[in-house]
Amino acid sequence: MDISSMSGVLSNDAYKRTFDNPDPNVQGAIVSAMPAGSFAGALLVSYVGDRIGRKKTVILAGLIWTIGSILQCSAVVCTPPSLFMDILNYHNRTAVY
């Protein structure tokens, strides 16, 4: 989701119900996560590109983007803590839902 469309989402009743009426601090963290990640990526991309090559850097960036998209899409299916517990406990399926 683009940061410019977040203002319309933050006031949406379905968003508030789904994410349990997040307070302003949580909403600020949600909105600032994208530019913070972009800033970190911009700082690291030239170093990573020099170390592993430009083509592998683009592939790595695509992989990170795909993982982020999966986490973002699954956030409406289950809460993030249970999602991460499910990923961490995949081999023995002890996650609590």
N, C-alpha and C positions, 0 to 999 in steps of 0.2 A: 504494500500500500504506500502510495506516495504521501509525503508529509503534508502536502497542501490539501489533501482531502481529509485529513484527520479532524479538522475543526467541525466538519459536518457529522463525523462519526461520534465524536465525544458527547454530543448533545442528543444522540439517538437513544430512544427508550430501550430498544432491543439490545443495544450495546451495553447499556447500564445494567439491564437484567442479567445478561449473559455473564458479565464480569463483576457481578455483585456490587454495583454502585461504587466504583473506585473513587477514592478521595482525590483532591487536586494533586497531591504529591505522587500518587501512583500514576495518574494520568500524565503528569509531567515526565515521569520515568518512561512511560510507554512512548510518548511522542519524541523524547530525546534519544531513544535507543537507536533510531535510524541514523540521524546525523552523527552520533558518536561512533557508530560502526563505520560510517563512510569516512570520517576523519581518521580513524585508526587504519583503515584500509589504504587511504591515500598516503599515509606516512610509511606504511610497510611495503607497498607494492613495488617500489623501485628496488629496494633491498632484496626482496624475494625474487623479483625478475632477474636481477644480476646473479643470484645464487643458483636458481634452478632453471632459468631460461624463460623467455617471454611466453612461449606456447604453453608450457606447464603452469605458468602463473595464471593464465587465462582459464585453463582447465580447473585449477584449484579454486579460483574465484567463482566459477560456475557451480562447482560442487558445494562451496560454502553457501551460495545463494539458494541452491536447491534444498539443502538441509534447513536453512532458515525459513524457506517457503513451506516446507513440510511441517515444521514446528508451528508456524503461524496458522496454517490451515487446521491443524489438529487442536489448536487452542480452544476452538468452539466445541469440540467433541468431548474433551476431558480437560480437567484443570491442569496447568503446567506441572505442579508437583507430582501428580499421579502419572503424568506422561513421562517425566524424567525417572520416576521410580520404576515404571514399566520398562523403560530402556535399560536402566541399570540392573534390574532383576530379571531380564529376559530369560536367562538360562534356567531359573528355578521358579519363575512365575509367582513370586511372593508379594507382588505389589498389591496395595490395598486401594480399592476404588471408592 
